[in-house]
């Protein structure tokens, strides 16, 4: 992550040491000129020729040659040895102009540089920078300090080591919860055939499911007060009593821990980009990262209740919007019959008083020292395992991008399976990122 040279091998820069002075290609210290050329991205061989003229007028040139060069091809050409008189004339000409960068002569595809003959007594050493660039001293000092702090924490007797191989997820069946509903309107057939199901065929205009699903009840007409109130982990007495019964120290719900667990995923995967192999080659969006909302820092609260620490999510800045409200109402729409769902209309809200007091359907499990609670959305006995599955609803991109002015985006329609917009592919891509 710290080195851009690893992904740009053509940027490899030879480092030259002449005596006690260091030069980089292109510009050296005052009075010196260094030139170097790299012909190919593969590992080059470096040829060096140098002279030892009067101090202040030394010239060093280096050329990086491709290792694939044929045997009969010469890598560099050198001028014949100059007489002392020639050296004196050239030195006097350069005195008024300073240290000028010599011109390179190019012959064929390989770039060649003329150099002066080297003196046998001169000490010339060339080094090429490693693919990993050296860190600044301040950065190295900071890393060493953090490593020292980590070493101190490792020796702290109050901190224990966690081995994932020793952890095992176990289900708890101490509580009898409410029966989990199934899908309505014949929607259960989508569970056994992968792919996109259209409510209405775009060509023939024939409905594949009940036309009642095409008219979503407006949020202004749905009575959200008739729904069960969400109970946080710190307020769930059943969850707390279960932790005491099994000798566990922490309790939490799946929704309160999702944000923190997501940050651990980013850490352990080293911010691995998303996988888009299932998208069409013509999909133009180049983003391969998770959304900003997923990557921002997440805060949780540990609230101690009767010797048990409850994990609650920080919802200080969370406000209700059209997305969360429609998610609650449409979950009822897809799991209830038409008659039962109509009872949640504001004009009929008095008919759901008994349902308001009924408990939610939960599944409890434990791993390590934690007891977790997860809400059960839907169930079908024909599915493998327990038959439980999550039920998620999702607004189109025009509504998600501007929830405050969602009415202006209500004309957006999904018309195609593939494409940048108005397609299922766009919605699927955004869902992968979020």
C-alpha positions in Angstrom: 0.0 0.0 0.0 2.9 2.3 0.7 4.6 1.7 -2.7 3.3 2.8 -6.0 6.3 1.3 -7.8 4.9 -2.2 -7.3 2.2 -1.4 -9.8 4.3 0.8 -12.0 7.5 -1.2 -12.7 8.5 1.2 -15.5 9.1 3.9 -12.9 12.0 2.0 -11.4 14.8 4.6 -10.8 18.4 3.5 -10.6 20.2 5.0 -7.6 23.9 5.8 -8.1 26.5 6.2 -5.4 29.7 8.0 -6.5 32.2 8.1 -3.7 30.3 9.5 -0.7 27.6 11.3 -2.8 24.3 9.9 -4.0 22.7 10.7 -7.4 19.3 10.0 -8.8 18.5 9.9 -12.5 17.9 13.3 -14.1 19.4 15.7 -11.4 22.3 15.2 -9.1 24.0 17.5 -6.6 25.6 20.8 -7.6 28.3 20.3 -10.3 27.2 16.8 -11.3 24.9 15.5 -14.0 23.4 12.1 -14.1 21.3 10.5 -16.9 19.7 7.1 -17.0 17.3 5.4 -19.4 15.0 2.4 -18.8 13.9 0.6 -22.0 11.6 -2.0 -20.7 9.5 -2.8 -17.6 11.4 -6.0 -17.0 14.3 -6.1 -14.6 17.1 -4.2 -16.2 20.8 -4.7 -16.2 22.7 -1.5 -15.5 26.0 -0.5 -17.1 28.0 2.3 -15.7 31.0 4.2 -17.0 32.5 7.1 -15.1 35.3 9.6 -15.2 37.3 11.2 -12.5 38.1 14.8 -13.8 38.7 17.8 -11.7 36.4 18.3 -8.7 33.1 20.0 -9.6 33.1 18.9 -13.2 32.6 15.1 -12.8 30.1 13.5 -15.2 28.5 10.2 -14.5 26.1 8.6 -16.9 24.2 5.3 -16.6 22.1 3.4 -18.9 19.6 0.6 -18.0 19.5 -2.0 -20.6 16.9 -4.7 -21.2 18.0 -8.2 -20.2 16.4 -9.4 -23.4 18.9 -7.6 -25.6 20.5 -10.0 -28.1 24.1 -11.0 -27.7 25.3 -9.2 -30.8 23.7 -5.9 -29.8 25.9 -3.5 -27.8 24.3 -1.8 -24.8 26.3 1.4 -24.9 29.1 3.1 -26.9 32.0 4.9 -25.3 34.2 7.5 -26.8 37.9 6.8 -27.0 40.1 8.0 -24.2 40.7 11.7 -24.3 44.1 13.3 -24.0 44.9 15.6 -21.1 44.8 18.6 -23.6 41.2 17.7 -24.7 40.1 17.4 -21.1 41.5 20.8 -20.4 39.7 22.4 -23.3 36.4 20.8 -22.5 36.7 21.8 -18.8 37.3 25.4 -19.8 34.2 25.4 -22.0 32.0 24.0 -19.2 33.3 26.5 -16.6 31.1 29.4 -18.0 28.0 27.2 -18.6 28.0 25.3 -15.3 27.1 21.6 -15.2 25.1 20.9 -18.3 23.2 17.7 -18.9 24.7 15.8 -21.8 22.5 14.9 -24.7 21.6 11.3 -25.3 22.0 9.7 -28.7 19.4 7.1 -29.7 20.3 4.3 -32.1 17.4 2.0 -33.0 14.9 1.0 -30.4 17.4 1.0 -27.6 18.4 4.3 -26.0 22.2 4.7 -25.8 24.3 7.3 -24.1 27.9 8.4 -24.8 30.2 8.4 -21.8 33.8 9.0 -21.1 36.2 6.2 -20.3 36.4 5.2 -16.6 39.5 5.6 -14.5 40.5 2.3 -13.0 41.2 4.0 -9.6 37.8 5.6 -9.3 35.3 4.0 -7.0 31.9 3.8 -8.7 29.0 1.9 -7.2 25.5 1.7 -8.6 22.4 0.6 -6.8 18.8 0.3 -8.0 16.0 1.2 -5.5 14.1 -1.8 -4.3 10.4 -2.1 -5.3 9.5 -1.1 -1.8 10.4 2.5 -1.2 12.1 3.4 2.0 10.0 5.0 4.7 10.8 8.4 6.2 12.5 8.3 9.6 9.5 9.9 11.2 7.2 7.2 9.8 9.5 4.4 11.0 9.6 5.9 14.5 5.8 6.0 14.6 5.6 2.4 13.5 8.1 1.3 16.1 6.2 3.1 18.8 3.0 1.4 17.8 4.7 -2.0 17.8 6.1 -1.3 21.2 2.6 -0.4 22.5 1.2 -3.6 21.0 3.9 -5.6 22.6 3.0 -4.1 26.0 -0.7 -4.9 25.5 0.2 -8.5 24.6 1.9 -8.8 28.0 -1.1 -7.4 29.8 -2.7 -10.2 32.0 -6.1 -8.7 31.5 -6.0 -9.2 27.8 -6.5 -12.7 26.4 -5.8 -14.2 23.0 -8.7 -15.2 20.8 -8.4 -18.2 18.5 -11.3 -18.5 16.0 -10.7 -22.3 15.7 -11.9 -22.7 19.2 -15.1 -20.8 18.7 -18.3 -22.5 17.6 -21.7 -21.0 16.9 -24.5 -22.7 18.8 -28.2 -22.3 18.6 -30.2 -21.7 21.8 -33.8 -22.9 22.0 -34.7 -21.8 25.5 -37.5 -19.4 24.3 -40.5 -20.3 22.3 -41.1 -17.4 19.8 -43.9 -16.5 17.6 -44.6 -18.5 14.4 -42.6 -17.2 11.5 -44.8 -16.2 8.5 -44.3 -17.3 4.9 -44.7 -15.4 1.6 -48.1 -14.5 0.2 -49.5 -14.0 -3.3 -47.7 -17.0 -4.7 -44.3 -15.3 -4.2 -42.7 -18.5 -2.8 -41.9 -19.8 -6.3 -39.1 -17.2 -6.6 -37.2 -19.1 -3.9 -36.6 -22.1 -6.1 -35.7 -20.4 -9.4 -32.8 -17.9 -9.4 -32.9 -14.8 -11.5 -35.2 -11.8 -11.9 -39.0 -12.1 -11.6 -41.1 -9.3 -13.1 -44.4 -8.5 -11.5 -45.8 -7.6 -14.9 -44.4 -8.6 -18.3 -43.2 -5.5 -20.1 -44.2 -6.8 -23.6 -47.6 -8.4 -23.1 -48.6 -6.4 -19.9 -49.7 -9.7 -18.3 -49.3 -9.9 -14.5 -47.2 -12.8 -13.2 -48.4 -12.2 -9.6 -51.4 -10.5 -8.0 -52.0 -7.0 -9.4 -52.6 -5.8 -5.9 -48.8 -5.7 -5.4 -48.4 -3.1 -8.1 -50.1 -0.4 -5.8 -47.9 0.2 -2.8 -49.7 1.8 0.1 -48.5 5.4 0.6 -46.6 6.0 3.8 -49.1 8.7 4.7 -51.9 6.0 4.8 -50.0 3.3 6.6 -50.3 3.3 10.4 -46.8 2.7 11.6 -48.0 3.1 15.2 -49.7 -0.3 14.8 -46.4 -2.0 14.3 -44.4 -3.6 17.2 -41.9 -1.3 18.8 -38.3 -2.3 18.3 -36.6 -3.4 21.5 -32.9 -2.7 21.8 -30.5 -5.2 23.3 -30.2 -3.3 26.6 -34.0 -3.3 27.0 -34.6 -7.0 26.1 -35.2 -8.8 29.4 -35.5 -12.2 27.7 -32.1 -11.8 26.1 -30.6 -10.7 29.4 -32.1 -13.7 31.3 -30.8 -16.1 28.7 -27.3 -14.7 29.1 -27.5 -15.3 32.9 -28.8 -18.8 32.3 -25.8 -19.7 30.1 -23.2 -17.7 32.0 -22.5 -15.3 29.1 -21.2 -11.8 29.5 -22.3 -9.9 26.4 -25.6 -9.7 24.6 -26.5 -8.0 21.3 -28.8 -8.1 18.3 -27.8 -8.6 14.7 -28.7 -5.0 13.8 -26.7 -3.5 16.6 -23.5 -5.4 15.7 -23.7 -5.3 11.9 -21.8 -2.0 11.6 -19.0 -3.0 13.9 -18.6 -6.4 12.3 -18.4 -4.8 8.9 -15.4 -2.8 10.1 -13.7 -6.0 11.2 -14.4 -7.4 7.7 -12.7 -4.5 6.1 -9.7 -4.9 8.4 -9.3 -8.7 7.9 -9.9 -8.5 4.2 -7.5 -5.6 3.8 -10.2 -3.5 2.0 -10.6 -6.1 -0.7 -12.6 -4.7 -3.6 -16.0 -6.0 -4.5 -16.5 -8.8 -7.0 -18.3 -7.8 -10.2 -17.6 -10.8 -12.4 -21.4 -11.6 -12.6 -22.1 -8.2 -14.3 -22.1 -7.8 -18.0 -18.9 -6.6 -19.8 -20.7 -3.5 -21.0 -21.6 -2.2 -17.6 -19.7 1.1 -17.4 -19.4 1.9 -13.7 -15.7 1.5 -12.7 -16.2 1.7 -8.9 -14.9 -1.4 -7.1 -15.3 -0.2 -3.5 -18.0 -0.3 -0.9 -20.2 2.8 -0.5 -19.0 5.6 1.7 -21.9 4.9 4.1 -20.5 1.4 4.7 -16.9 2.6 5.1 -17.4 5.4 7.6 -16.6 4.8 11.3 -19.2 3.0 13.4 -19.9 3.5 17.1 -21.5 1.1 19.5 -22.4 1.4 23.2 -21.7 -1.2 25.9 -24.4 -0.7 28.6 -24.0 -2.8 31.7 -27.3 -4.3 33.0 -27.2 -6.6 36.0 -23.7 -7.9 35.3 -24.3 -8.3 31.5 -23.0 -5.9 28.9 -25.6 -5.0 26.2 -24.4 -3.9 22.7 -26.4 -1.1 21.3 -25.8 0.7 18.1 -25.2 4.5 18.1 -28.4 5.9 16.4 -28.0 9.4 17.5 -28.0 10.8 14.0 -30.4 8.2 12.5 -33.7 9.6 11.4 -36.7 7.9 9.8 -37.0 8.3 6.0 -38.9 6.9 3.1 -36.6 3.9 2.9 -37.0 2.7 6.4 -40.7 3.3 6.5 -41.4 1.5 3.2 -39.2 -1.3 4.3 -41.5 -1.9 7.4 -44.7 -1.6 5.5 -43.7 -3.7 2.5 -42.4 -6.5 4.8 -46.0 -6.8 6.0 -47.3 -6.6 2.5 -45.3 -9.6 1.3 -46.1 -11.8 4.3 -49.7 -11.1 4.9 -52.9 -11.7 2.9 -54.6 -8.7 1.3 -57.3 -8.6 4.0 -54.8 -8.7 6.9 -52.6 -6.1 5.3 -55.5 -3.7 4.9 -55.9 -3.6 8.6 -52.8 -1.5 8.9 -54.4 1.3 6.9 -55.0 4.3 9.1 -58.7 4.0 8.7 -58.6 0.4 10.0 -55.8 0.6 12.6 -58.1 -0.3 15.5 -58.2 -3.8 14.2 -54.6 -4.6 14.9 -54.5 -3.8 18.7 -54.0 -7.5 19.6 -51.2 -7.9 17.0 -49.4 -4.8 18.4 -48.8 -6.6 21.7 -47.6 -9.9 20.2 -43.9 -10.6 20.5 -41.6 -10.7 17.5 -40.1 -13.9 16.1 -36.4 -14.2 17.2 -33.6 -16.7 16.9 -31.0 -16.9 19.7 -27.5 -18.2 19.3 -24.2 -18.0 21.2 -20.5 -17.9 20.2 -17.8 -17.4 22.8 -19.0 -15.1 25.5 -21.8 -13.5 23.4 -25.5 -14.2 23.1 -27.0 -12.9 19.9 -30.5 -12.2 18.8 -31.7 -12.1 15.2 -35.2 -11.4 13.9 -36.8 -14.0 11.7 -38.5 -12.5 8.6 -39.9 -15.4 6.7 -40.0 -19.2 6.5 -40.6 -21.9 3.9 -40.3 -25.6 5.0 -39.1 -26.7 1.5 -35.8 -24.7 1.9 -32.8 -26.6 3.2 -31.7 -26.3 6.8 -34.2 -24.5 9.1 -36.1 -23.0 6.1 -35.6 -19.4 7.4 -34.6 -16.6 5.0 -34.3 -12.8 5.1 -36.8 -10.6 3.3 -35.4 -7.3 2.0 -37.1 -4.6 0.0 -35.1 -1.9 -1.9 -36.0 1.4 -3.5 -34.7 2.3 -7.0 -31.7 4.5 -7.4 -33.6 7.7 -8.0 -35.3 7.3 -4.6 -32.2 6.2 -2.7 -30.1 9.2 -4.0 -32.6 11.8 -2.8 -34.8 10.5 0.0 -35.9 14.0 1.0 -37.3 14.7 -2.4 -38.4 11.2 -3.2 -41.6 12.3 -5.1 -39.5 13.8 -7.9 -38.0 10.4 -8.6 -41.2 8.4 -8.6 -41.2 8.3 -12.4 -38.1 6.2 -12.6 -38.8 2.7 -14.0 -36.8 -0.5 -14.4 -37.2 -1.4 -18.1 -34.2 -3.6 -18.9 -32.2 -6.4 -17.4 -28.8 -4.9 -18.4 -27.6 -1.3 -18.7 -26.3 1.6 -16.7 -29.7 3.0 -15.6 -33.3 1.8 -15.6 -32.0 -1.8 -15.3 -31.8 -4.6 -12.8 -28.1 -4.6 -13.3 -27.7 -1.1 -11.9 -29.8 -2.1 -8.8 -27.8 -5.3 -8.4 -24.5 -3.4 -8.6 -25.5 -0.8 -6.1 -26.7 -3.6 -3.8 -23.3 -5.3 -4.0 -21.5 -2.0 -3.0 -23.9 -1.4 0.0 
